[in-house]
């Protein structure tokens, strides 16, 4: 029997420096990285419609709506994800262009 190679583990800082240099997006979960797969047209349409509706509903607030390409940091489980839609109303998220750390809504379309 051939032993499976152990996955290379990264620190969060190594991931944040490495990931932007890649041609595809990767999520980070407690030291391991996972390639993101592309979505289907219906999947994308659902996320876009929801983000558009949320953006319209929140237009007179301090909240911001993002779709697909914005990374979210989940500190409690040492992870970074790319949800389909994310909303933040926390001014601390305006301090970073790299990721959102204080989301109030995270949406993952299951399709």
GIZIFEN-V629786 format. One record per backbone hydrogen bond with DSSP energy under -0.5 kcal/mol. NH is the residue of the N-H (numbers start at 1). CO is the residue of the C=O. E is the energy in kcal/mol with one decimal. If there is no record, write none. Layout:
NH	CO	E
NH	CO	E
This chain:
10	31	-2.6
15	11	-2.3
16	12	-2.6
17	13	-1.7
18	14	-2.5
19	15	-3.1
21	18	-1.6
22	19	-1.8
27	34	-2.8
28	80	-2.2
29	32	-3.0
30	78	-3.1
32	29	-2.0
34	27	-2.5
36	25	-2.6
44	40	-2.5
45	41	-2.6
46	42	-2.4
47	43	-2.1
48	44	-2.6
49	45	-2.7
50	46	-2.3
51	47	-2.6
52	48	-2.6
53	49	-2.4
54	50	-2.7
55	51	-2.7
56	52	-2.3
57	53	-2.5
58	54	-2.2
59	56	-0.9
61	58	-2.2
64	88	-2.9
66	86	-2.9
68	84	-1.9
69	67	-2.8
71	69	-0.5
72	81	-3.0
73	100	-3.2
74	72	-0.5
74	79	-3.1
75	73	-0.7
77	74	-1.1
78	75	-1.3
79	74	-1.7
80	28	-2.6
81	72	-2.4
83	81	-0.5
84	107	-1.1
85	107	-1.9
86	66	-2.3
87	105	-2.6
88	64	-2.2
89	102	-0.5
91	89	-0.5
93	90	-1.7
94	91	-1.5
95	92	-1.2
96	93	-0.7
100	71	-2.5
104	87	-2.9
105	87	-1.6
107	85	-3.2
111	109	-0.8
